[in-house]
Amino acid sequence: MTHAMLKGSNVPVDTTAVRAVLRWTPGAGVPDVDASALLVGPDGRVRSDADFIFYNQPQHPGCGVRHLAKTPVGESLTDSLEADLTTLDASVDRVVLTASADGGTFGRVPDLRVLLYDAAGGDGEPLLLFDIAPDTGDETALICGELYRRGGGWKFRALGQGYDSGLLGLATEFGISVEEDAEGHSPEPSAAPAPPAAPPRPDGPPAVGGADAPVVPPPSAWPEEAAVPPVAAPGGGHPVSDPDAATQHVPEPGPLPDAFPLAPPQSSPATGGYGYPQHVPPPPTQPPAQPAYGYPGPPPAQQPGPQPYPPQPAYGYPQQPPAYGYPQQPAAPEPTFVLPPQGPQFQRR
């Protein structure tokens, strides 16, 4: 009886030779599917590139694992792998069954499933089947399932794990070394470009470019040096323009640039008299001095506007005595002043 498996489940395999068949329904817009197998050690990596069995390497050189040709079955198409588990070395811990899509993603591959048969029983009823449903539909490579050792026997686990990096990325994940190109070597580096030719001189033929071209010094900035070529001085001294001249003429230096403008001179303040500066503010106003005892002070300042009359003494009472030392001007008698009636003791006899 065929055992239908779910993703992540596992079942024991009682036979020693199995055939794994990958089947799907082809059609317009459906990418081509290829089955492959990897012999993996306990570390999860292949021992060498020979442990990768696929359409370009259909037979393993040291054991009975091989890739079969594609076969149509009714409306479906199959791609198969066979493995004789008794011929596998003890260093092989798992046989990983994978698939890759060429020209599209597994989201466009309908009715994808893997079936496991007993290789000695022919095309009879399969031992198990696993319908593969991609997680996202963007996968271009799948791990359909794996045969692994357990307790002296073998078991099969349904996986359906997807990759979006194709067969190349899946093989690299298990330690397969991938060559750079189809010829198996890296492209040669391009030669370095030749240096550009030097610009032609105005007074001669154009210079030849390259590393051996003579170095032409730039024209001198001093007119005197440009007019007369320098000649080495006698005794190994510095070169001079004229060998007969005792000294070399050096032109007068030009005016210095106004890189640092000077600040305008500060004018000194004008002074008034000897030792005293001009425009000194006046001292603050002092309060008026109080008069000495017995002496009147200065008269009060006249305020603008109407002035009140001075206070008059009460009727019949003398005015307040003047300040000490200053007699007051006698007041003129009132012409209408009349004494009040007096008693007989004050009347004249």
Secondary structure, DSSP 8 states (H G I E B T S, - for coil): --EE--TT-EEEE--SEEEEEEEE---TT--EEEEEEEEE-TTSSBSSGGGEEBTTB-B-SSSSEEE---EEETTEEEEEEEEEGGGS-TT--EEEEEEEEESS-GGG--S-EEEEEEGGGTTSS-SEEEE---SSS--SEEEEEEEEEETTEEEEEEEEEEESSHHHHHHHHTT----SSTTSS----------------TTSS----STTS-------SSHHHHHS--B--GGG---BS-TT-SS----------TTS----------BSSTT-BSS-------------TTS--------SS---------TTS------TT---------TT-------GGGS--
